[in-house]
Amino acid sequence: MNTIKNIDSDILVIIHRIWIEGKRKRGGLDKVLDYFIQEKNLKILLIEHPLYNQGESRVSLMSDKGIRNIQKANIRSKKAWISWLKEVRFNLKVIRRLKNKKIFFATDPLCALPSILYKTKFSKQYFHCVDYSDKRFNNIVLDLIYRLLLKIILKKSDLIGVVSLKTRDRFLSLGCPKQKIYHIPNSPCFKKVDLNQKEENSILCMGGDVHPKYRYEDIVKIARILKKQIPDLKFYISGGKQQYSKYRKKIKSQIKKYGLEKNFVFTGFLAPEELDQYLTRAKIGISFYSQKVAFYMQYGDPLKIREYALYGIPIIADGSTALDPEIEKNNLGFIVLNNQEAAKKISKLFRDKILYQQISLRAVLWAQKNDKTKILNNLHKKLYAP
């Protein structure tokens, strides 16, 4: 811990991280950090705690030279609330050893709390809210504590980033001043993509892992319907293979039962450069979420929808996220109510080349309109304004 005193950095970030097969699951905030490192040449001191109650807490230094591990510590407890208290204590120890004032980033109220307790250590406090929910833990006591902490963070933070307009409206209703809130969607930085490399009859289903929340049982049913019309249909399922092994086996069993083995490819967890290849080739993208996660996805801004758009991929979604209305509003694909409708719309996109090209181009234009570079330039100005 003493080595932190000698670390030169500009920003301190504290987050809860999902680890899959030993790799970081990257989200919208990672795109923000990439920008500050690559475009503004800033150094970031990063504290990561495992989101789920397993694994190590880490302190790392991020710079244009890569990421360097400084410290690892196993502070987990069998009881989640004890782990949370240990996380706060760990964060405070790091903050006490900072040698100069920094800008502070956090993504949830628990991670943001230490910046309130040590406010003099920071020149600005930025709260980047990625997944607000009214019933965060589905537990009366924990949800009450969460809302109390959130109100404190909204009051004390200098700037609050929200990934969806629905979250913005909710924070306004909680009394957060409008001038504090900055809409920063999970859109990627815009780049030109070759749209001529699409693999015929291919569909990409993206997720951190093969999990029930992505409704893979329904996707298998959709494949059964479509195979009658399109025998060479190919579903690419991205996501880790180590977690939720029972569910993955169940899905593979269904695939085998219905003779769909040649129609599904499980890619495993994809690194960014690997994901780029699949996005470049994918013809259609699916964004489904179970009702069991609707309590937070209704405020969410799924990165995968915006990545589909960047790569000119028409989207088939089920209307479960805060971003889904944008799909209909901007004609980026279709919102479907059931498996039969999903199969019908997918088939239509494969058959109607003119419709496909129109939607594909609209998706790219929408991605360009939401270019993260422009959004982050404004964020940088706000954070470094006197």
N, C-alpha and C positions, 0 to 999 in steps of 0.2 A: 504493500500500500504506500510506503514511503517514496517509491519511485515516481508516483503520480505528481509529487511536488516539482519534479524536474521536467514534466511533460509540457511542451508548448502547444497550446491548442486555442482555437477561437470560439468553438461552440461545444457545449456539453449536451449530449442527448441521452435520455433514459427511456427505455422502451421494454415492453414484453415481447419476446420473440418466439415464433414457432420454428422449431428445428425439425427437419425431415431428412432422415438418412444422413445425419451429420452435416447437412447443408442448411443455410439460412433460407427460410421462405420469405421472399422479398415482397414488399407491399408498396403502397403509394408513398409513404414517407421515405423509403429508400431512394426513390426517384428524386425527391427533394434534396436529400443528402448528396447524391451523385452530382447534382447541379452545383451545389455550393463548393464541392471539392474540385470538380473539373472546370467549371466556368469562373469561379471566384477565387480558386486556389486557397481555400480555407482548410484548416485542420480541425477534425472533429474527434472529441473524446466521447466514446460510446460505451454506455452501460446497458447490457442486455440481461434480462431475467427471463427464464423459460416461462412461456405463457401457461403451460400445463405444469402440474406439480411434479416435475421430474427434470433432471439435468442440472447443469452448472450455471451460475451467474458469471458474466464475463465483463472485463474492462478492456477496451481496445482503442487504438489510435488509427483513425482513417485519414488518409491524405492521398495526394496524386501518385504516391509511391505504392499504394495498396493499403491493406489493413494489417496492423501489427498487434498481436495479442500481448497484453501487459499483465493481466491477472485473471485467474479463474478461482472460483470458490463454490463449494457445494453448501448452500445455506438452506436447502429444502427441508421441510418438515412434513410429516404425514398429514398434518392438519393445515389446510390452505391458509387460514387466518394467521397462524404462527409464521408461515413462510412470508406472508405479506409484511408482517412486522419486522422480520429479519431483513427483507429487501429494503425497507425504509432506513433501517440502521446502517446497512451496507452503503446505501446511496449517500447518507449523511457523512459517513467516514470519508468517502471520496471527495465530496464537496468541501469539507473542512480543509482538505489538503491542496485545493486549487490555489495557484499562485497569483492569478490575475483575474479580473472580471471577464465573464464570458456571456454570450447569449445562450439561453437555456431553451431546449426543446423537450417536450414530453407528449405522449400519445394517449395517456389515460390519467384520471385524477390521482391514482396512487403513485404513479411515477412523477407526477407534477408536484406532489405535496412537499418534497424536500426544498424545492425552489422557493416556496412560500416561507418555510422555516428559516432559510438562509438567503433571504432576498437581497441582502447587501453584496452577495457574491456575484450577482448577475446584473448586466447592463440592461437586458431586455428578457422578458419571459414569454415564450411562445408555446401555446397549447394547440397541438395539431390533432383534432378529433377525427378519428377514422371510423369509429363504429359505435356511436351513441345508441342507447336503447332505453326505453322507459322501464323495462323489467330486466335489468342487466343479469342478475343472478337468479331470478325467479324465486327469491327468498325475501320475505318482508323486511327482516332486520338488515340484511346485506344491501338490499336495494335502497333502503333508507339512508344507510351510511354512504353509499355511492352517490346518491343525489345531494346529500349534504356536502360531501367533498367536492362534487362537481360545481355546486353554487359558489363555493369558496374560490375554486380555481378560475371560474368565469369572472369573478369579481377582481381577483388579484393579478391575473395575467395581463400583459400589455397588449398582446395580439392573439386572436383565436382563429385558427384555420379550420374550416369545415369542408368536408368533401362533397356534401350534397346541400341543395337549397332547402330541403326538408329539415335537415339538422339546423341550418341557420334559423329557420322560422321557429323551431322548438326552443333554441337558445334565446331568441328574442322574447318568447313567451315566458322564459324563466328570469327575465329582467336584465339580460346582457345588453349593454349599449351597442347599437348598430354599428358605430364607427370602429368598434373593436374587432368585428367579425370580417373575415376575408374568405371568400369562396375559392377554394383551391382543389378542384376535382382531381381524381386519380388518373388524369390523362397523361400519356407519355409525351416526351419531347417529339415533335413532328420530324419525320424524315421521309424521303422519297423511297417507295418500295416498288419493286418490279411485280406488277400484277399479272404477268404472263407466265408465271411458274406454277399456277394452280393445278393440283392433281384432280382429275375428274372424279366426281362422286365421292369426294372426301369430306368428312365432318370432324371438327376438332371439339373436344370437350375438356376444358381446362379446370384444374383444381389442384390444391396443394397435396391432396391425397385422395385415394379412392374411398370416399366417405358417403354415407347415406344422405347427407344434406344436399348432395349434387344430383339426387334422384336417378341413379344409374339403372335401377330396375325399370323405370319408365323409358329410359333410353334404349334398353334391350327390347322393350315392347315396340317402340317406334321402329327399330331396326327390323323386327319381324314383319311389320307392315310393309316397309319400304323394299325389303329384299324381293318381294313378289314382282315388283316393277323394275328394280335396279339390282340385279344379282351381284354385281361387283362393287357394291356400296362398301365404304371403308370408314369406320369410326376410330379415331385416335383418342385414347383416354390417357391424359397426362395426370401424374400424381404418384406420390411415394408408395412403395410396396411393403414397407415394414409395418406400418401402423394399420389397424383395422383389417387384419389379414382374414378374419372370419367373413367379413362383409365382402371382401374382394373374391374370396373363394366362392361365396354364394352367387355373386354376379357371373363369375366364370362358369359355374355349374349351369346357370340359366342359359348362358351363351352356347354351351355344349349341347344342352337339352334341345335347343331349337335349331341346331345345325348352323350356328353363326360364327364358328371359329375363324373362318377366313375373312370375316367382316369386321373383326375387332383387333386392334393393336394396343397393348398396354405399354406405354413408353417409359414408365417410371417417372421419378421426379426430374424435371428438366432444368438445367442451368440456363441462364439468360441467352447464351449463344445457341444452345440447342433449341430452345423455345422459338427463337427467331426463325429457324429452319422450318419448323412445323407451321408457324403462322404464315410464312411465305407460301407454303404449298396448300394450306387449307382452303377449301372452297366455301364452307359454311361453318359458323361457330354457334355452339349451344351454350346458353346461360340459364340453368335451372337451379332452383333452391327449394328445399323442403319447407313446409309450413312450420316445422319445428324450429327453424332459425329465422322465421319471418320477423320475430320480435326485434332483431337488430338489423336484418337486411333491408327492412322497410326504410331505414335511414341511410343505407349503404350506397356506395358508388363503386361497383365492382371494376377492378382494374382490367379484367379480361374482356369486358364489353368494349372498353376504350381501346384495348390492344387489337381486338377484332377489327374495329373501325379503321385503325391506322393501316392495317394490312388489306383493306378493301374487302373484308369478309362480311357478308350479310349475316344478321344475327337472328336466331330463334330463341326467344326468351319467354318466361312464364308469368311476367308481371309482378314478381315478388320483391323487386328492389326499387329504391328511390330513383334509379337511373332508367328503369324500363320505360316510363312515359316518353323519354327523349327518343327512344327507338321509333315509336309511332309518330311522334311529332316531326321528326326529321327523316322519316321513311328509310330507316337503316336496316329494316328487316321486318319481323312479325312477332307480335305477342300472341301466344296460343293458349287456349283454354284446356286442351286435352291432348292425348297422344295421337288421336286420329287427325286432329287439325294440324299438329306438328308435322306429321308424315306428309300430309297434303301440301303444306307450304314448302317443305324441303323439296318434294318432288317437283313442285312448280318452279322453284329456283333453278333446279338442275335442268329442266326442260326449256324454260324460257330464257334464252341467252340475252335478249335485249333487256328484259326486266332485271336479270342478274347484273349486267353491266351498269345499268342506271343506279341500282342500289349500291353497288360496289363503289362507284365514283362519288355518290353522295356521302358514303361512309368516310372516304378519304378526306373530302372537303370538311366534313364535321370534325374530324380529327385535327385537321389543320387549323380550324377555327379555335379549337381548344388546346392549341400548342402549349405544352407545359413550360417551354422556355420563356414565353411572354409572361405567363402567370408568375413564374419564379423570379423573373427580373423585378416585377412589382413587389413581390414578397421581400426580396433583398433590400429594396429601397425603404420599405416600411420598417424592417428590422434595424436598419442602420441609420435611419433618420434621427436627428438630434432629439 
